[in-house]
Amino acid sequence: PYSSSFQKRCSSVMSPVYIATLIFSFIVVATFYQKRQGFANIPPGPKPWPVVGNLGGFLIPSVLRRRCGQESDSTATNAAYALMEQAKVYGNVYSLHAGRQLLVVLNGIVFAPYGPSWRKQRKFCLTTLRNFGLGKLSLEPGIMQGLATIKTELLRLSEESGGAGVDMAPLISNGVSNVICSLILGQRFHHKDREFRTMLALMVRGLEICVNSPAVLINIFPLLYYLPFGVFKELRQMVGDITAFLKRIIAEHRETLDPDNPRDLIDMYLMEVLAKQAAGEEDSSFTEDDLFYIIGDLFIAGTDTTANSVLWILLYMVLHPDIQDKVQAEMDEVVGTDRVPSLTDKGSLPFTEATIMEVQRLTAVVPLAIPHMTSETIEFWGYTIPKGTVVLPNLWSVHRDPTVWDDPDSFNPARFLDMEGKLLRRECFIPFGIGRRVCMGEQLAKMELFLTVTTLLQAFKFRLPEGVPPPPLHGRFGLTLAPCPYTVCVSRHS
Ligand code: HEM
C-alpha cells in the first residue's frame, strides 16, 4: 500500500539545485528546533537526534546496536513490539520524530491522503471488486482451484524432500496472489512462472527494506533514494522491475479493451478514464497513472498480508498439535472427507474459526496498520496533536493488552468461544484496522483464510521435520509481520 505515495514523493523532490550538505544540514537543524518550539503540549516521547529525529538508530550498523544492548533480536524484527515497550516509559500516547515529521504512536487502543479523491477511488474499487466476486460465493471456485494445485504440489515436494520438509511460503504466496490478480489483472500465474515468482520475492524484500533498513531515512532525505549503492540501489531496482511488470499488463489491457466485455478491474478503470475524458473532466482523479498506483497497492495489500496470515496459522498448528487435532476433529464431523470445505460451512466450524482468529490476534500481520495523518489539529487525551502529524495505530499492542485479554501472550483459541462453544466477537480484535480506512479486502481475506486453512487441514497433518527446532515466534517485520522461515512435513490426514 505504500509504494504509490512513496514513488510520488520520490519523483517530486528532483530539484535541479542540490544544496551543499553543510548548508542543508544547518537549515534542517535550525528549522527542526524552530518547529519543535512551536509544538506545545504534544505527547511526551524520547529525545530526538538532530536532523534525523528518532530514526537516528538506523545510522548505526545493527551489529553495533546489538553490542551496545540497544537492540535485541526480537525488537530488530518486530517494530510494533519495540513501540509497545516505549509506551511503558512515555504512556500509551507518545510522540516520535522522523526527521522534522512529528509522529504520534497510539498504543492500547493506503497511503492516498484522506479526501474526496480517495473516497471516489475507494468507492470505485470496492464496487468493481464486488462485481467481480469480492466477498461473494462466486469467488469460491477460483480459490478452490488454486488450493487444489497447492495440495498436489505440497504432497509432491514433501515426498521429494526426504523428511527435510517444505518451505510453503512460495506456494502459498502464489495461490493467494492469484486470487487478487484474477480480480484486478484478469489472470492467474503458474506457480513455476519465473517472472511472477521474482515479482513476489521482490515485493517481500521491498516491504522489508522500506521499514527495516537505512532505507527508512529516505522519508527524511528523499535524495538518498538515488544513491548508487546498498539498499537504496536495491530498492530503486525493485521499484523499476515491479513498475515495468504492472505497466506492461496495463498496456496489454489498453490494446485489447472490449467495453462490452470488461474482464477485470483494469478494464473497468480504463473505461472510467475514457468516460471522464469524453465528458471533458480534465481534472478527474481517474487517470492511467492513478490506475497504476491502485493496481500496485491492491497487488501488494492483497498478497503479503493474507499469505503471511496463512503461514502463521500453519506454524501455530505445527507448534500446537493438540489444537491441530481439535480443528481436524471438528472438520471431520462437519465436513467429512467426501467433499472439500465450503464457505457455507463457516458457521458450523466455530473452533476452527476461533483458532484462525486467535492466530490473527497473536500475530497481527499488519502490526502498525498503515500510517494515518491528522487533517486538523486535535485534542486527544489531554494532548494537542497538530495538523499534519503522522499517527501510527499500534494494532499489535491492542491485541496484547493485558487489560483486555487474559494472559495475552498465550495461544488459546477458546478465548473466542462462549460457554456453549459459539463464536464470540471481541471488540478489541482488530487485525483489519477500524474506521474509515479499515482494510478494503477484509471480506476477501476472511474467505481466503477460511478456505485455505480448512482445505489444507482436511487433507494433511502438518509437523516439523524430525530434529528441527521451531523457528522463533517474533517474526520478521517488513510492514507486514511474516513468520521466520520454516519447513514442514505433511502426511495425508485421512
Ligand atoms: C489477512 C489479511 C489482511 C489483513 C490482516 C489486512 C489488514 C489491513 C490493515 C490493518 C489495513 C490498514 C487499516 C488502517 O490503516 O486503519 C489494511 C488496509 C488495506 N487493505 Fe488489507 N489486510 C488484509 C488483506 C487484504 C486484501 C486481500 C486486500 C485486497 C483487496 C487488502 C486491501 C487493503 C487496502 C486497499 C487497504 C487500504 C485501505 C484504505 O486506505 O482506504 N487487504 N489492511
Boltz pocket constraint, residues with backbone or C-beta under 6 A from the ligand:
constraints:
  - pocket:
      binder: B
      contacts: [[A, 1], [A, 110], [A, 111], [A, 112], [A, 122], [A, 180], [A, 297], [A, 298], [A, 301], [A, 302], [A, 303], [A, 305], [A, 306], [A, 309], [A, 365], [A, 366], [A, 369], [A, 370], [A, 371], [A, 430], [A, 431], [A, 432], [A, 433], [A, 434], [A, 435], [A, 436], [A, 437], [A, 438], [A, 439], [A, 440], [A, 441], [A, 442], [A, 444], [A, 445]]
      max_distance: 6.0
